[in-house]
Amino acid sequence: VLLFILVVKYWPMLGVRWSFYNYKPIGTPKFVGFDNFEKMFRTGDFWTAFKNTLVLSVMKLLLTTFASVIVSVFINEMGNLFAKKSLQTIIYLPHFLSWAVVASIFTMLLSTSVTGTVNGILKDWGLITEGINFLSDKKLWRPVFYVINIWKETGWGTIIFLATLAGINPEL
């Protein structure tokens, strides 16, 4: 176990040393200390990326937790055991899909081409005349990202919250 932890957890950390060097694939690396970090913190793009990462992470956490709690309470209150277990399984299945598969599924669903299900339905209902590019529109990208994340990760949170609810007396 100690050997596994050393190899998997700590050996990759040896690569951190290259952040203190001006490294080029050919030639000898030159030690520059914290210059690379100073340059990174001075660029506006770093702070934009940092802010975006923070906002996306916090919103994902809040929305997925909220959705997991709501779904858990509803599933916990279901009387039919077969329906309860079936719904629990269906909600949990997306968690096992890789993000590449999820991205492919939603790219097909939200496509602006004739195969895009969402745009096709909106056109059939007469709500739009031209396809909406959900995944590249600046205003729509974040909400679509949050919906995709909720769809994929709510099942895992639901399992955890259902286990917690199982230990609570129903009379309370």
Buried (B, 14 or more C-beta within 10 A) or exposed (E): EEEEEEEEEEEEEEEEEEEBBEBEEEEEEEEBEEEBEEEEEEEEEEEEEEEEEEEBEEBBEEBBBEBBBEBBEEBBEBEEEEEBEEBBEEBBEBBEBEEEEBEEBBEEBBBBEEEBEBBBEBBEEEEEEEBBBBBEEEEBEBEBBBEBBBBBBBBBBBBEBBEEBEEEEEEE
